[in-house]
Amino acid sequence: MKDAIGYLRVSTEKQDIDKQRHLLLEYANREKYHITEFVEVEASTRKSSVERRIDYLKSRLKPNTVLLVAELSRLERSMVDCINLVTSISEMGVKVKFVRQPELDTGGIHGKLILAIFGYFAEAEREYIRMRTKQGLEAARSQGKVLGRPKGCRNKNGLALDPYKDEILAYMKLGLPVASIRKIINGKAERKLSYNSYSTYVMGLKGLELKF
């Protein structure tokens, strides 16, 4: 038997996670996989990758490991996050098998094509965000906005977010909620901050904007 890790996305309904577990066990038995561990990952917009156990999942994955997942939508909180995660773990040499969507398996005969498509959409999303950020910053400057550090945000978490201040302002201009801004910035920042830290920082930025 081949070893595999089972991926379960935590839901508010216990019945849902039990169904996922049963589906993966049934598939593993049929395809001769031995599930060595089930990793339960929480899909929360207010928690970091560490809190949701995404980082733990990656630490358990090694080259040639097989990750069993019910379906693509079960991987992450949004389709973009799903694609980014699949791309990331595939680069580690991990093969992802979607029980309900075998056509998306990264280890199948069309694996390279699937990963190329995933990579294209991930890059397209990053380019879209960069473009909207640039447009938002240019619009803010054209209106005479001063893009400086707001008062009330000089705590240690505020300082950690200062390098991303212009980008956060642009996202605010686009109407993105705090949870979405946190998800984007935490995805690239070395230090992952809590929802409350972002909320406080954004409130400070809003206070600054009201002065102009």
C-alpha positions as CSV (number, residue, x, y, z in Angstrom):
1,M,0.0,0.0,0.0
2,K,1.1,3.6,-0.7
3,D,1.0,6.1,2.2
4,A,-1.1,9.2,2.0
5,I,-2.3,12.1,4.1
6,G,-6.0,12.9,4.3
7,Y,-7.0,16.6,4.2
8,L,-10.2,17.6,6.1
9,R,-11.6,21.1,6.1
10,V,-13.2,21.9,9.4
11,S,-16.8,22.9,9.2
12,T,-19.3,24.1,11.8
13,E,-21.2,20.9,11.1
14,K,-19.6,17.7,12.5
15,Q,-21.5,15.7,10.0
16,D,-19.7,17.4,7.1
17,I,-16.2,16.5,8.3
18,D,-17.4,12.9,9.1
19,K,-18.6,12.7,5.4
20,Q,-15.2,13.9,4.2
21,R,-13.4,11.4,6.4
22,H,-15.6,8.5,5.2
23,L,-15.1,9.5,1.5
24,L,-11.3,9.6,1.8
25,L,-11.2,6.3,3.7
26,E,-13.5,4.7,1.1
27,Y,-11.3,6.0,-1.8
28,A,-8.1,4.9,0.0
29,N,-9.4,1.4,0.5
30,R,-10.4,1.2,-3.2
31,E,-7.1,2.6,-4.5
32,K,-4.8,0.8,-2.1
33,Y,-3.7,3.9,-0.1
34,H,-2.8,3.8,3.6
35,I,-3.8,7.1,5.3
36,T,-1.2,7.7,7.9
37,E,-2.7,10.9,9.2
38,F,-5.8,13.2,8.8
39,V,-5.0,16.9,9.0
40,E,-7.9,19.1,9.9
41,V,-7.6,22.6,8.4
42,E,-9.9,25.5,9.4
43,A,-11.3,27.7,6.7
44,S,-11.5,31.0,8.6
45,T,-10.9,34.5,7.1
46,R,-9.9,35.8,10.6
47,K,-7.1,33.3,11.3
48,S,-3.6,33.1,10.1
49,S,-2.2,30.1,8.2
50,V,-0.6,28.9,11.4
51,E,-3.9,29.1,13.3
52,R,-5.7,27.3,10.5
53,R,-3.0,24.6,10.4
54,I,-2.0,25.3,6.8
55,D,1.7,25.6,8.0
56,Y,1.4,22.3,9.9
57,L,0.0,20.6,6.8
58,K,2.9,21.8,4.7
59,S,5.4,20.5,7.4
60,R,3.9,17.0,7.1
61,L,4.2,16.9,3.3
62,K,7.4,15.5,1.8
63,P,8.4,14.9,-1.9
64,N,6.3,12.2,-3.5
65,T,3.7,12.4,-0.6
66,V,0.1,11.9,-1.8
67,L,-2.5,14.3,-0.4
68,L,-6.1,13.1,-0.6
69,V,-8.8,15.8,-0.7
70,A,-12.5,15.5,-1.2
71,E,-12.6,18.3,-3.9
72,L,-10.8,21.4,-4.9
73,S,-13.2,23.8,-3.1
74,R,-12.4,22.0,0.2
75,L,-8.8,23.1,0.1
76,E,-9.1,26.7,1.0
77,R,-11.3,29.7,1.7
78,S,-11.5,30.9,-1.9
79,M,-10.7,29.6,-5.3
80,V,-7.6,31.8,-5.6
81,D,-6.4,30.4,-2.2
82,C,-7.1,26.9,-3.4
83,I,-5.0,27.4,-6.6
84,N,-2.1,29.0,-4.7
85,L,-2.0,26.2,-2.1
86,V,-2.1,23.5,-4.8
87,T,0.7,25.3,-6.7
88,S,2.7,25.7,-3.6
89,I,2.6,22.1,-2.4
90,S,3.0,20.7,-5.9
91,E,6.3,22.6,-6.1
92,M,7.3,20.6,-3.0
93,G,6.9,17.4,-5.1
94,V,3.5,16.5,-3.5
95,K,0.8,14.9,-5.6
96,V,-2.7,16.0,-4.9
97,K,-5.6,13.7,-5.6
98,F,-9.2,15.1,-5.6
99,V,-11.6,12.2,-4.9
100,R,-14.6,13.8,-6.5
101,Q,-12.7,15.5,-9.3
102,P,-10.0,13.0,-10.5
103,E,-9.6,15.2,-13.7
104,L,-7.8,17.7,-11.5
105,D,-5.3,15.3,-10.0
106,T,-1.8,16.8,-10.2
107,G,-0.2,13.4,-10.4
108,G,-2.2,12.1,-13.3
109,I,-1.4,12.0,-17.0
110,H,-2.5,15.6,-17.3
111,G,-0.8,16.7,-14.1
112,K,1.7,19.2,-15.8
113,L,-1.1,20.8,-17.7
114,I,-3.3,21.2,-14.6
115,L,-0.4,22.8,-12.7
116,A,0.3,25.1,-15.6
117,I,-3.3,26.2,-15.7
118,F,-3.3,26.7,-11.9
119,G,-0.1,28.7,-12.1
120,Y,-1.6,30.9,-14.9
121,F,-4.7,31.8,-12.8
122,A,-2.6,32.4,-9.7
123,E,-0.2,34.8,-11.6
124,A,-3.2,36.5,-13.3
125,E,-4.7,37.2,-9.8
126,R,-1.5,38.6,-8.5
127,E,-1.1,40.8,-11.6
128,Y,-4.7,42.0,-11.1
129,I,-4.1,42.9,-7.5
130,R,-0.9,44.8,-8.4
131,M,-2.7,46.7,-11.2
132,R,-5.6,47.7,-8.9
133,T,-3.2,48.7,-6.1
134,K,-1.2,50.9,-8.5
135,Q,-4.4,52.5,-9.8
136,G,-5.7,53.1,-6.2
137,L,-2.4,54.7,-5.1
138,E,-2.4,57.0,-8.1
139,A,-6.0,58.0,-7.5
140,A,-5.2,58.7,-3.8
141,R,-2.2,60.9,-4.7
142,S,-4.1,62.7,-7.4
143,Q,-6.6,63.8,-4.7
144,G,-3.8,65.1,-2.6
145,K,-3.9,62.4,0.0
146,V,-0.9,62.2,2.3
147,L,0.1,58.6,2.6
148,G,1.9,58.7,5.9
149,R,1.8,56.7,9.1
150,P,-1.5,57.4,11.0
151,K,-1.6,58.5,14.6
152,G,-2.6,55.7,17.0
153,C,-0.8,53.0,14.9
154,R,2.6,53.3,16.4
155,N,2.4,50.1,18.5
156,K,4.6,47.2,17.5
157,N,2.0,45.6,15.2
158,G,1.4,49.0,13.5
159,L,5.1,49.3,12.8
160,A,5.1,45.8,11.3
161,L,2.4,46.8,8.9
162,D,4.0,50.1,7.9
163,P,5.9,48.6,5.0
164,Y,2.5,47.7,3.5
165,K,0.8,50.9,4.3
166,D,0.4,52.2,0.7
167,E,-0.9,48.8,-0.4
168,I,-3.4,48.6,2.5
169,L,-4.6,52.1,1.6
170,A,-5.1,51.0,-2.0
171,Y,-7.1,48.0,-0.9
172,M,-9.2,50.2,1.4
173,K,-9.9,52.5,-1.6
174,L,-11.1,49.5,-3.5
175,G,-13.5,48.6,-0.7
176,L,-11.8,45.4,0.5
177,P,-12.9,44.3,4.0
178,V,-10.2,44.0,6.7
179,A,-10.3,40.2,6.5
180,S,-9.4,40.2,2.8
181,I,-6.6,42.8,3.4
182,R,-5.2,40.6,6.2
183,K,-5.3,37.5,4.0
184,I,-3.4,39.2,1.2
185,I,-0.7,40.9,3.3
186,N,-0.2,37.9,5.7
187,G,0.4,35.8,2.6
188,K,3.5,37.7,1.8
189,A,4.6,39.1,5.2
190,E,7.2,37.4,7.3
191,R,5.2,38.1,10.5
192,K,1.6,37.0,10.5
193,L,-0.6,39.4,12.4
194,S,-4.1,38.9,13.9
195,Y,-7.3,40.3,12.6
196,N,-7.5,42.8,15.5
197,S,-4.1,44.2,14.6
198,Y,-5.2,44.8,11.0
199,S,-8.6,46.2,12.2
200,T,-6.8,48.7,14.5
201,Y,-4.4,49.7,11.8
202,V,-7.1,50.2,9.2
203,M,-9.2,52.3,11.6
204,G,-6.1,54.5,12.1
205,L,-5.8,54.9,8.3
206,K,-9.4,55.8,8.0
207,G,-8.9,58.5,10.7
208,L,-6.0,59.9,8.7
209,E,-8.1,60.0,5.5
210,L,-10.9,62.0,7.3
211,K,-8.5,64.9,7.9
212,F,-8.1,65.5,4.1
